[in-house]
Every structure is written in C-alpha cells, then in structure tokens.
C-alpha cells in the first residue's frame, strides 16, 4: 500500500475538509480526492461521507484510522532505522505523555544520555497514557517514561525519580477552609490522582479549567487565580517567587516517574544504560 494514500487519509480526517487537506499537503484538491478514491477502491469501502462541505468519517473510516496511524509510525521508524549511519547504529524510541514531556529539564537529561551513550540515536514520541502499554508490547516504542506503569507481566519497571503533586492557590496564607469558593483548576494526572482528588471535599466542584497540560494549568492560575494540584517541578519557581502559594495543611500526593520496557527487548543493554543517567539533575521548575 502507498503510504502517501494513508497520509492523505489522515490529513482529511484531521481537517474534515478536502481543500484544507490539499493546502496542508501542498497538493491540488483534485489530487487529494483522487488519492482518497484510490484508497477506498483498494479497501472496498467508502471512508468519508461528503455532504455539502460536511466531511466526516464513515464507520469504515473510523476503523481504518488507528491502523493508518500505526502503519505510518512504523514506516517512519523503519526508514530511520535503515538510514542509521555506522556512527549512529543504535536507536531507541522513547515515549511519554505530553504531561511528562513538559517537565523542565528533560532536554538536559536527553543531552546527558547522548554524553553517556555517544553512538545512540533517539526518537522521541508523544504517547497518551492509555496507549503506552500497547505501544510497548507491539514494539512501537522501546521504552516509556510514565507516572503510572502498566501492571503487565514481562515488563521491566524502573523508578527513576520521585516528586509531589501539591495544592497551590493565588492567595497567601490560605488554608483548606478558604479554598471552597476559589475556581478549581483540574490537571488530569491519571487514575490514581483522580481517586485521591475525589476524597478532598473542598475540591468537589466543577473545574473552571480541566486540562492535560501542566503549563496551561500553571498559566491559568498565574493569570486568573484559583486553586489546583500541580507537580512540584512545575510550581517550584512560582512558589519561590511568591506568585503562587501552597495551601496550608493540604494533602500532598507522592508521585514517581518510571522507565518501562519489555524484558525481552533486544536493546536491553542500551536501555539499562539509560538508568545510569540520573534524573536528579532535572531542575525543579518549568
């Protein structure tokens, strides 16, 4: 199958518009339409329903989408692996959620990895939490950095860093009884956090902002006020400068980061080398 057909399919899926997809792909609209017809002909099913500018996926198109994404990701990895030079003949694909990639200092950790393993080539992927176990098991990624390691046999789980989720607000000298009327910012930090958060009576209200981005949560708190749990590396600088304040007597949620990979990964020596590169030098702010 021509991977360009799948790429065109995904672009139309994203834009829901043949003209905008054509602009993004630097093609004519007729070329995009032709590619989609080719793909539909090969698969024997219509992939889009087209009704006066309202383009949306058919049931067949929805079933194809995850396969198309996986095929293109695998093909991209294959091209990069094959193209590796003799001096960069070892590659690791490292995945993490967008939340984890926002931790300040991860780029410094990556730089130290290159210093420790000079012939390494890294491929960095953003992988949602719910997809991480699947992508490790099907070898779409070699290793993930996560705060919620999958409980699956045959996976190596290595804790590399501890940190905390702390409750902060815009008002100084603030206690739990003071926050009931503050707007709630909810940073979606996973299942365990959601359970712990639900046990705090003062925070049982509709969030004014529900986000998967720690930077978005931080910026909203700084610009608009409110209360919410954020990771200690994210808020450290703002608390130190007095822009945000820890809520007195608020529960502190202990968290850790882990590296997780298949125990039968053929790159196990390289992966073990990652554990020798300390996370402790990551700075405590965003």
KOLVEX-952066 format. One line per 3 residues: number of its first residue (from 1); their letters; for each residue x, z, y of N, C-alpha, C. Coordinates in steps of 0.2 Angstrom, whole numbers, plus 5000, padded with zeros to 4 digits. Last residue first. Example, Ala and Ser with C-alpha at 12.3 -4.5 7.8 and 13.67 -1.06 7.14 Angstrom:
<sites>
2 = sa = 5064:5035:4989:5068:5036:4995:5064:5039:5000; 5066:5039:4972:5062:5039:4978:5066:5039:4984
</sites>
This chain:
<sites>
286 = xxx = 5047:5179:5124:5045:5171:5124:5047:5169:5131; 5058:5191:5117:5053:5189:5122:5052:5181:5121; 5069:5196:5110:5063:5199:5109:5058:5197:5115
283 = xxx = 5080:5184:5101:5078:5188:5106:5071:5190:5106; 5088:5185:5085:5082:5181:5089:5080:5186:5095; 5097:5191:5078:5099:5189:5084:5094:5186:5089
280 = xxx = 5091:5193:5066:5091:5199:5070:5094:5197:5077; 5091:5184:5056:5086:5183:5061:5087:5188:5067; 5107:5178:5049:5102:5183:5051:5097:5181:5057
277 = xxx = 5110:5169:5036:5109:5168:5043:5104:5173:5046; 5108:5170:5023:5114:5173:5026:5114:5172:5033; 5097:5163:5020:5096:5171:5020:5102:5174:5023
274 = xxx = 5102:5150:5019:5098:5152:5025:5097:5160:5026; 5107:5150:5006:5112:5150:5012:5108:5152:5019; 5097:5149:4998:5100:5155:4998:5104:5156:5004
271 = xxx = 5095:5135:5001:5090:5139:5003:5093:5147:5003; 5107:5130:4994:5106:5129:5001:5101:5134:5004; 5104:5134:4981:5110:5136:4984:5109:5135:4992
268 = xxx = 5092:5127:4978:5092:5134:4979:5098:5137:4982; 5087:5114:4977:5091:5115:4983:5092:5123:4984; 5078:5113:4967:5084:5111:4966:5089:5112:4971
265 = xxx = 5066:5126:4965:5069:5121:4969:5076:5119:4968; 5061:5136:4957:5064:5130:4953:5066:5125:4958; 5054:5144:4966:5060:5147:4962:5064:5141:4958
262 = xxx = 5049:5138:4981:5049:5138:4974:5055:5140:4971; 5050:5150:4995:5051:5143:4992:5050:5144:4985; 5049:5158:5011:5046:5157:5004:5048:5150:5002
259 = xxx = 5054:5171:5022:5055:5164:5019:5053:5163:5012; 5044:5181:5033:5047:5179:5026:5049:5172:5025; 5042:5194:5044:5042:5187:5043:5046:5186:5036
256 = xxx = 5029:5207:5046:5036:5205:5044:5036:5197:5044; 5022:5221:5055:5022:5214:5053:5029:5212:5050; 5011:5234:5060:5018:5232:5057:5017:5225:5054
253 = xxx = 5002:5237:5073:5002:5234:5067:5008:5231:5065; 4997:5252:5081:5002:5247:5081:5002:5244:5074; 4983:5258:5090:4986:5257:5083:4991:5251:5084
250 = xxx = 4986:5266:5106:4983:5261:5102:4987:5260:5095; 4991:5276:5114:4988:5278:5108:4984:5272:5104; 4989:5265:5128:4991:5272:5126:4987:5273:5119
247 = xxx = 4994:5249:5128:4988:5253:5129:4990:5260:5125; 5007:5242:5138:5005:5245:5131:4999:5249:5132; 5005:5230:5151:5006:5237:5149:5004:5239:5142
244 = xxx = 5013:5217:5161:5008:5220:5156:5010:5227:5154; 5022:5217:5171:5017:5213:5171:5011:5215:5166; 5034:5225:5169:5028:5228:5172:5022:5224:5173
241 = xxx = 5045:5220:5163:5044:5219:5170:5038:5222:5173; 5042:5224:5150:5048:5227:5153:5048:5226:5161; 5031:5217:5147:5030:5224:5147:5036:5227:5151
238 = xxx = 5037:5204:5147:5031:5205:5152:5030:5213:5152; 5046:5205:5137:5048:5203:5143:5043:5205:5149; 5038:5207:5125:5043:5212:5127:5045:5211:5135
235 = xxx = 5028:5199:5120:5026:5203:5126:5032:5207:5129; 5034:5192:5109:5031:5188:5114:5030:5192:5121; 5039:5202:5100:5044:5197:5103:5041:5193:5109
232 = xxx = 5026:5208:5097:5031:5212:5101:5036:5207:5104; 5012:5198:5097:5018:5200:5094:5023:5203:5099; 4996:5206:5104:5001:5201:5104:5008:5203:5100
229 = xxx = 4980:5210:5106:4986:5211:5102:4990:5205:5102; 4972:5213:5123:4973:5209:5116:4980:5211:5113; 4963:5212:5138:4967:5216:5133:4967:5212:5126
226 = xxx = 4964:5207:5155:4961:5208:5149:4965:5212:5144; 4970:5194:5167:4969:5201:5164:4966:5201:5158; 4974:5181:5171:4967:5183:5172:4966:5191:5170
223 = xxx = 4988:5179:5169:4984:5176:5175:4977:5179:5176; 4992:5187:5158:4995:5187:5164:4991:5185:5170; 4982:5182:5148:4982:5189:5150:4986:5190:5157
220 = xxx = 4986:5169:5148:4979:5171:5150:4979:5178:5152; 4999:5169:5143:4997:5166:5149:4991:5168:5152; 4996:5175:5130:5000:5178:5135:4999:5176:5142
217 = xxx = 4988:5165:5124:4986:5171:5125:4990:5175:5130; 4997:5154:5124:4991:5153:5128:4988:5160:5129; 5007:5159:5116:5009:5158:5123:5003:5157:5127
214 = xxx = 5001:5160:5104:5003:5166:5107:5005:5165:5114; 4987:5151:5098:4994:5151:5102:4995:5157:5105; 4975:5151:5093:4980:5152:5088:4987:5151:5092
211 = xxx = 4962:5161:5101:4967:5156:5101:4972:5157:5095; 4948:5165:5111:4951:5165:5104:4956:5159:5103; 4943:5173:5125:4948:5168:5123:4950:5169:5115
208 = xxx = 4934:5183:5125:4933:5178:5131:4938:5172:5129; 4927:5188:5110:4933:5187:5114:4931:5182:5119; 4914:5200:5109:4915:5193:5108:4921:5191:5113
205 = xxx = 4919:5215:5101:4915:5211:5106:4918:5204:5106; 4927:5228:5096:4922:5224:5093:4917:5221:5098; 4937:5236:5101:4938:5229:5102:4933:5225:5098
202 = xxx = 4934:5249:5099:4934:5247:5106:4935:5240:5107; 4935:5250:5085:4928:5250:5088:4928:5247:5095; 4944:5243:5074:4945:5246:5080:4939:5245:5084
199 = xxx = 4943:5235:5062:4942:5243:5062:4943:5246:5068; 4946:5222:5065:4939:5224:5064:4938:5231:5064; 4960:5223:5064:4957:5222:5071:4950:5224:5070
196 = xxx = 4962:5223:5050:4964:5228:5054:4961:5228:5061; 4957:5210:5047:4954:5216:5044:4955:5222:5048; 4965:5201:5055:4958:5201:5056:4955:5208:5053
193 = xxx = 4978:5204:5048:4977:5206:5055:4969:5206:5057; 4975:5198:5036:4976:5205:5036:4975:5208:5044; 4973:5184:5040:4968:5188:5037:4969:5196:5038
190 = xxx = 4979:5179:5057:4979:5179:5049:4974:5184:5047; 4980:5180:5070:4986:5181:5067:4985:5181:5059; 4973:5174:5084:4972:5174:5077:4978:5174:5073
187 = xxx = 4971:5184:5097:4976:5179:5094:4975:5180:5087; 4959:5186:5109:4960:5187:5102:4965:5182:5099; 4956:5196:5122:4959:5190:5120:4961:5191:5113
184 = xxx = 4942:5203:5131:4946:5203:5125:4949:5196:5123; 4940:5211:5146:4939:5205:5142:4944:5205:5136; 4936:5228:5146:4940:5223:5148:4939:5217:5143
181 = xxx = 4928:5239:5143:4925:5234:5147:4930:5228:5149; 4936:5247:5134:4930:5244:5132:4926:5239:5136; 4947:5253:5138:4948:5245:5137:4941:5242:5135
178 = xxx = 4948:5266:5140:4947:5262:5146:4946:5255:5145; 4950:5272:5128:4943:5273:5131:4942:5269:5137; 4963:5270:5125:4958:5266:5121:4951:5267:5125
175 = xxx = 4971:5269:5142:4970:5272:5135:4965:5268:5132; 4984:5265:5154:4977:5263:5151:4977:5266:5144; 4994:5263:5163:4992:5270:5161:4985:5269:5158
172 = xxx = 4989:5248:5171:4994:5253:5169:4991:5259:5167; 4982:5233:5165:4981:5239:5169:4986:5244:5166; 4981:5222:5156:4984:5221:5163:4985:5227:5167
169 = xxx = 4987:5227:5140:4982:5225:5145:4985:5224:5151; 4990:5226:5122:4993:5226:5129:4987:5225:5133; 4995:5231:5106:4989:5230:5111:4992:5231:5118
166 = xxx = 5006:5223:5095:5005:5228:5100:4999:5226:5105; 5013:5220:5080:5008:5217:5085:5006:5223:5089; 5031:5219:5077:5025:5223:5078:5020:5219:5082
163 = xxx = 5043:5215:5064:5041:5215:5071:5034:5219:5071; 5057:5211:5053:5051:5215:5055:5049:5214:5062; 5063:5198:5043:5063:5201:5050:5056:5205:5050
160 = xxx = 5064:5193:5030:5070:5191:5035:5069:5195:5041; 5060:5194:5013:5059:5196:5020:5065:5195:5024; 5056:5181:5002:5062:5185:5005:5060:5187:5012
157 = xxx = 5050:5175:4988:5048:5178:4994:5054:5183:4997; 5048:5162:4977:5053:5166:4980:5051:5169:4987; 5036:5158:4965:5038:5158:4972:5043:5163:4974
154 = xxx = 5030:5161:4953:5035:5155:4953:5037:5154:4961; 5014:5166:4958:5020:5166:4953:5024:5160:4955; 5008:5170:4974:5008:5165:4968:5014:5166:4964
151 = xxx = 5003:5174:4987:5004:5178:4981:5003:5174:4975; 5011:5168:5001:5006:5167:4996:5008:5171:4990; 5015:5179:5015:5017:5175:5010:5012:5174:5004
148 = xxx = 5012:5179:5031:5008:5181:5025:5010:5176:5019; 5021:5175:5040:5020:5182:5040:5015:5184:5034; 5034:5163:5036:5027:5165:5037:5027:5172:5037
145 = xxx = 5042:5148:5034:5043:5154:5037:5036:5157:5039; 5045:5139:5019:5041:5140:5025:5043:5147:5027; 5054:5125:5011:5053:5132:5012:5049:5133:5019
142 = xxx = 5051:5112:5008:5056:5116:5004:5055:5123:5005; 5036:5103:5008:5041:5106:5011:5045:5110:5006; 5030:5096:4997:5030:5093:5004:5035:5096:5009
139 = xxx = 5030:5101:4985:5036:5099:4987:5036:5095:4994; 5018:5107:4980:5019:5100:4979:5025:5097:4982; 5021:5120:4984:5020:5119:4977:5021:5111:4976
136 = xxx = 5022:5120:4998:5027:5122:4994:5027:5119:4987; 5009:5115:5001:5014:5111:5003:5021:5113:4999; 5001:5126:4996:5000:5119:4993:5006:5115:4995
133 = xxx = 5005:5136:5005:5006:5137:4998:5006:5130:4994; 5001:5131:5018:5008:5132:5016:5009:5132:5009; 4988:5129:5022:4991:5124:5019:4998:5125:5016
130 = xxx = 4985:5140:5030:4981:5139:5024:4983:5133:5020; 4994:5139:5041:4994:5145:5036:4991:5143:5029; 5000:5123:5044:4995:5128:5045:4995:5133:5039
127 = xxx = 5015:5118:5049:5011:5118:5043:5006:5124:5044; 5027:5108:5057:5021:5112:5058:5016:5112:5052; 5043:5106:5051:5036:5103:5051:5032:5109:5053
124 = xxx = 5060:5099:5052:5055:5105:5054:5048:5102:5054; 5073:5096:5043:5067:5093:5045:5062:5098:5046; 5091:5096:5044:5085:5100:5044:5079:5095:5046
121 = xxx = 5106:5094:5035:5101:5090:5039:5094:5094:5038; 5122:5101:5033:5115:5102:5032:5111:5097:5037; 5135:5104:5034:5133:5097:5032:5126:5097:5030
118 = xxx = 5137:5117:5038:5139:5112:5043:5136:5105:5040; 5130:5131:5038:5130:5125:5033:5131:5119:5037; 5132:5138:5050:5134:5141:5043:5134:5136:5038
115 = xxx = 5128:5130:5060:5135:5133:5060:5137:5135:5053; 5115:5128:5057:5120:5122:5057:5127:5125:5057; 5111:5141:5059:5111:5138:5052:5115:5132:5051
112 = xxx = 5112:5142:5072:5116:5146:5068:5116:5144:5061; 5101:5134:5076:5108:5132:5078:5113:5136:5074; 5091:5141:5071:5092:5135:5068:5099:5133:5070
109 = xxx = 5092:5152:5080:5093:5153:5073:5094:5147:5069; 5089:5146:5092:5095:5149:5091:5097:5150:5084; 5075:5143:5089:5080:5137:5090:5087:5140:5090
106 = xxx = 5070:5155:5089:5070:5152:5083:5075:5146:5083; 5069:5160:5102:5075:5162:5098:5075:5158:5092; 5052:5165:5102:5058:5163:5106:5064:5165:5102
103 = xxx = 5039:5158:5092:5044:5164:5093:5050:5162:5097; 5032:5147:5089:5033:5149:5096:5037:5155:5097; 5032:5145:5076:5037:5141:5079:5037:5143:5087
100 = xxx = 5022:5154:5073:5028:5156:5071:5034:5152:5075; 5011:5146:5077:5012:5153:5080:5019:5155:5079; 5011:5135:5069:5013:5134:5076:5014:5141:5080
97 = xxx = 5019:5139:5054:5013:5138:5058:5016:5137:5065; 5032:5130:5046:5030:5136:5049:5024:5134:5053; 5045:5123:5035:5039:5123:5038:5037:5130:5041
94 = xxx = 5059:5112:5033:5057:5119:5034:5050:5119:5038; 5068:5104:5021:5062:5103:5026:5059:5110:5026; 5085:5100:5021:5080:5105:5019:5074:5104:5024
91 = xxx = 5098:5090:5014:5092:5090:5018:5087:5096:5016; 5114:5084:5013:5109:5089:5011:5104:5090:5016; 5122:5075:5019:5119:5073:5012:5115:5079:5009
88 = xxx = 5130:5071:5030:5124:5075:5031:5120:5073:5024; 5140:5063:5027:5142:5069:5030:5136:5073:5031; 5134:5052:5021:5139:5056:5017:5140:5063:5020
85 = xxx = 5118:5051:5028:5124:5049:5028:5128:5054:5023; 5101:5048:5023:5106:5053:5025:5113:5050:5024; 5091:5039:5020:5096:5037:5025:5101:5042:5027
82 = xxx = 5084:5046:5010:5088:5040:5008:5093:5038:5013; 5078:5055:5018:5082:5057:5013:5087:5051:5011; 5070:5047:5027:5075:5051:5030:5080:5053:5024
79 = xxx = 5061:5041:5018:5065:5037:5022:5071:5041:5025; 5055:5053:5013:5059:5049:5008:5064:5044:5012; 5048:5058:5024:5053:5062:5021:5058:5058:5017
76 = xxx = 5039:5047:5026:5044:5049:5031:5050:5053:5028; 5032:5048:5014:5036:5042:5015:5041:5044:5021; 5026:5061:5016:5030:5060:5010:5035:5054:5011
73 = xxx = 5018:5058:5027:5023:5063:5027:5028:5062:5022; 5010:5048:5022:5014:5046:5027:5019:5052:5028; 5003:5055:5012:5007:5049:5010:5012:5048:5015
70 = xxx = 4996:5065:5019:5001:5067:5014:5006:5061:5012; 4987:5057:5026:4992:5061:5030:4998:5063:5025; 4980:5051:5016:4984:5047:5021:4989:5051:5024
67 = xxx = 4974:5062:5010:4978:5058:5006:4983:5054:5011; 4965:5067:5021:4971:5071:5019:4976:5067:5014; 4957:5054:5022:4961:5057:5027:4967:5061:5025
64 = xxx = 4948:5051:5012:4955:5047:5012:4959:5051:5017; 4937:5058:5014:4940:5059:5008:4947:5056:5008; 4932:5052:5026:4934:5059:5026:4938:5061:5020
61 = xxx = 4929:5039:5021:4935:5040:5026:4937:5047:5026; 4918:5042:5013:4925:5039:5010:4931:5040:5015; 4909:5046:5023:4911:5051:5018:4918:5049:5014
58 = xxx = 4916:5039:5038:4911:5039:5033:4913:5045:5028; 4920:5044:5055:4922:5043:5048:4916:5043:5043; 4914:5035:5069:4916:5041:5065:4917:5040:5058
55 = xxx = 4911:5029:5085:4915:5028:5079:4916:5034:5075; 4901:5023:5095:4902:5029:5092:4905:5028:5085; 4900:5010:5100:4906:5014:5103:4906:5021:5100
52 = xxx = 4889:5006:5092:4889:5006:5099:4894:5011:5102; 4894:5012:5078:4888:5011:5081:4888:5012:5089; 4902:5012:5063:4903:5009:5070:4896:5008:5073
49 = xxx = 4910:5022:5052:4903:5020:5054:4904:5018:5061; 4924:5019:5041:4921:5021:5048:4914:5018:5049; 4926:5014:5029:4930:5020:5031:4927:5023:5037
46 = xxx = 4918:5007:5015:4919:5007:5022:4922:5014:5024; 4928:5002:5000:4923:5007:5004:4924:5006:5011; 4939:4997:4993:4932:4995:4991:4926:5000:4994
43 = xxx = 4952:4997:4996:4949:5003:4994:4942:5002:4991; 4954:4985:5002:4958:4987:4996:4955:4993:4993; 4945:4984:5012:4944:4980:5007:4948:4982:5000
40 = xxx = 4950:4994:5020:4943:4995:5017:4942:4990:5011; 4962:4988:5024:4962:4995:5020:4955:4996:5017; 4957:4977:5031:4961:4976:5025:4961:4983:5021
37 = xxx = 4950:4983:5041:4946:4979:5036:4950:4978:5030; 4960:4989:5048:4955:4993:5045:4951:4990:5040; 4967:4978:5052:4970:4982:5048:4965:4987:5044
34 = xxx = 4958:4972:5061:4960:4968:5055:4963:4973:5050; 4957:4982:5071:4951:4980:5067:4953:4977:5061; 4970:4980:5076:4968:4987:5073:4962:4985:5069
31 = xxx = 4969:4967:5081:4974:4969:5076:4972:4975:5072; 4960:4968:5091:4958:4964:5085:4963:4966:5079; 4967:4976:5100:4961:4979:5097:4959:4975:5090
28 = xxx = 4984:4975:5098:4978:4972:5101:4972:4976:5097; 4996:4989:5100:4993:4983:5096:4987:4981:5100; 5001:5001:5102:5004:4995:5105:5002:4989:5102
25 = xxx = 4995:5012:5098:4999:5009:5093:5003:5003:5096; 4987:5016:5109:4992:5021:5107:4997:5017:5102; 4979:5004:5110:4984:5006:5115:4989:5011:5113
22 = xxx = 4972:5006:5098:4976:5000:5099:4981:5001:5105; 4965:5018:5101:4970:5017:5095:4975:5011:5096; 4957:5013:5111:4962:5018:5112:4967:5018:5107
19 = xxx = 4949:5004:5103:4953:5002:5109:4958:5007:5111; 4943:5011:5094:4947:5006:5092:4952:5004:5097; 4941:5029:5092:4940:5023:5097:4945:5017:5095
16 = xxx = 4944:5041:5088:4937:5039:5087:4936:5033:5091; 4957:5046:5088:4954:5044:5094:4947:5042:5094; 4959:5049:5074:4961:5054:5079:4957:5052:5086
13 = xxx = 4955:5038:5067:4952:5044:5065:4953:5049:5071; 4964:5029:5072:4957:5028:5074:4953:5034:5072; 4976:5034:5067:4975:5034:5074:4968:5033:5076
10 = xxx = 4973:5033:5053:4974:5040:5056:4973:5040:5063; 4974:5019:5052:4968:5023:5050:4968:5030:5053; 4987:5016:5055:4982:5014:5060:4975:5018:5058
7 = xxx = 4993:5022:5044:4995:5025:5051:4989:5023:5056; 4988:5014:5034:4986:5021:5034:4988:5024:5041; 4994:5002:5038:4987:5002:5037:4985:5010:5038
4 = xxx = 5008:5005:5036:5005:5004:5043:4997:5004:5043; 5010:5006:5023:5009:5012:5026:5007:5011:5033; 5002:4996:5011:5006:4996:5018:5005:5002:5021
1 = x = 5004:5000:4994:5000:5000:5000:5004:5000:5006
</sites>
